[in-house]
Amino acid sequence: MLPPHSLLLFIAATLAGALNSVAGGGGFIAFPALLFAGTPPINANATNTIALWPGTMASVGAYRSELADSRTWRMMLPLFLVTVAGSLAGARLLLRTPQMTFMRQVPWLLLGATLLFTFGGRVTRWVRQRAGQRVHASRLAVVGVAALQLLVSIYIGYFGAGAGILMLALFAVMGMENIHTMNAFKTVLASCANGVAMITFIVAKAVVWPQAVLMIAGAIVGGYGGAWYAQKLDQKVVRYLVIAIGAGMSAYFFWSR
Amino acid sequence: MPLTTTIGYVAGTLTTVSFLPQLIKTWRCKSAKEISWVMLLAFALGVTLWLVYGIFLGSAPIIVANTATLALVVLILVLKVYYSFHGKPEN
């Protein structure tokens, strides 16, 4: 790893950690930085997952009080089971994907994640506002929810950017009402899925360790800094910044194909 | 573009577009009762596996067509789940 690359990766991971602690979307910076530093795309994705995982785990701690209700845990149990299976499948799928095929998907994946970031929140709000009387859903409807979560977690194992927004939308569709509980379970499920993907990548030796260690350190520094500034920053401005970075990165990778 | 790839894209476009009328109908009627759960779930799983197969092969027509089909099937599945948990939405 050349010194300019080390510096680029550390700065990118710091910014990514900061963004993730404020609005999410750190992957839009960390993953392209790994590509710019010459990491092959699949290894870049695996390394990115590991670099940003400690940050997600840290935010689970922040939601302790929201995670105390055992009834919600019982309702969520099937989702945890499919999350483990799905993220394992997604990570293995990534490892079996030819590097060139994945590289061709990168601009589309970035574009998709940017669109999720831009419109996902609006869809969730819309569903919550229009929700009719909550009715008792059939078992098959629960299977339907599990199937959707399975797809989301396959996506987390495979790429994952913007998946948190997908889960919030899914919880809204399921009729969950408390936004704090929704955020808490989104964070726990995302950590669980990314954790499973991370172990899969480590076992398959897909991680480039010097870069990973450097980025974990950067992300932790950025995460603390981000949390410190989070109260002072306008969330909206940060969100626009994330959308602009996502759109810029997608445009760049479309252009450079 | 080679003939094989062209046929792949035409096939993919047709099978994908065929799901659009169902999505529009489900959205307009605000009901997905008439769609079978088993059919929908099996179809979603089938399309997902097609997508995985396409990624393994690195075949663009299979990847593109099945990603688009999966997106439409997922939207129908989301509507069906939504109407199962909420009944009809308030207008």
Interface residues (C-beta under 8 A of the other chain):
Chain A: L93 R96 T97 P98 M100 T101 R104 Q105 V127 R130 A131 G132 Q133 R134 V135 A137 S138 L140 A141 V143 G144 V145 A147 L148 L151 I154 V173 M174 G175
Chain B: W37 V38 L40 L41 A44 L45 T48 V52 I55 F56 G58 A60 I63 L70 V74 L77 V78 K80 V81 Y82 S84 F85 H86 G87 K88 P89 E90
